[in-house]
Every structure is written in structure tokens, then in C-alpha cells.
């Protein structure tokens, strides 16, 4: 007959009655705060990136229609 604790130790498993929430609390906290850990950056606003008024009619005529969402 096998000794279950011995088999579990052999494969480096933890005890079955361990409190997994407490054991993984650091990683659970990191996951819950994942949006706070994202790097912040400033918005890019530059005149050279502004859209030309003649561009959108040209794009609608000659561009790729699958890039545009349906307009209502």
C-alpha cells in the first residue's frame, strides 16, 4: 500500500489542506492591482499628426473599406 504523503513529497506537492489564498497572496495582490502597475505615458499631440481635411474623402473612395467601422 502506498503512503500518500510520501508520494506527494516525492513529486514536491504541497499538503492538500494548505491555505492557498494565504500562500499565493502576493501574486493575487499583484493580479488585482495589475492596472495600477502599468506604466504611465503622456498623450501624443502634435500638429504634424493631425488629419488633413481632404484625406478622409480620399480614403473612403480609394482606401480599404474593411479598416473603417460602420458609420451611423
N, C-alpha and C positions, 0 to 999 in steps of 0.2 A: 504494500500500500504506500502511496506517495505522501510525503509530508508537504502540504500546500505552502506553508511558509518557506520551506527550503527551496521549493521550485520557484516561488516568487523572488526570493533573494538571488537565485542563480541567474535569473533574467533581469535583475535590477528593477523589479517593480516595487512600488510603494505599498504600504499596507492599505487594505481596502477601506478601512474605517477612518482614513486621514481626512481632515477638513481641507478640501481642495480650494475652497474660496480663500481661506487664510493663506494657504501655501502659494497660490498664484495671485495674491492681492496686488503686488507691484505691477504685474502685467495687465491685470484687469483695470487698474487705475490708469495706466498708460493708454489702454484702448478707449476708456471712457473719456479721456482728455485729449484724444488724438487731434481734434480740430484746433485746440489751443497750442499744440506743438508745431503747427505748420508755420513756415517762415512767412514773414510779412514783407510785402514789397509795395512800392508806390505805383500808382496808376501811370501809364504812359500816355501823355497828352502832348502831341507835337503837331504843328501846323502841316508839316510835310506828310503826315499820315492821314490828313483829312481827306474825305472823299470828294472827288471832282463832281460837280453837278451833272456833267454830261456822261458820266461813267455808267450809272445805273440803267438809263435807257439803252445804251450800247450793250451792256451786259445782258439785259433781258432779250435783246434781239440776237446777239451773236454768242452769248455765254453758254454755260452749262446749266440747263434748267433744273437738273437734279440737285444742284447746290442751293437753290432757293427754296425756302419753305413756302407753303401755300399762303397767299395773301388774302385777307378777307376784306 
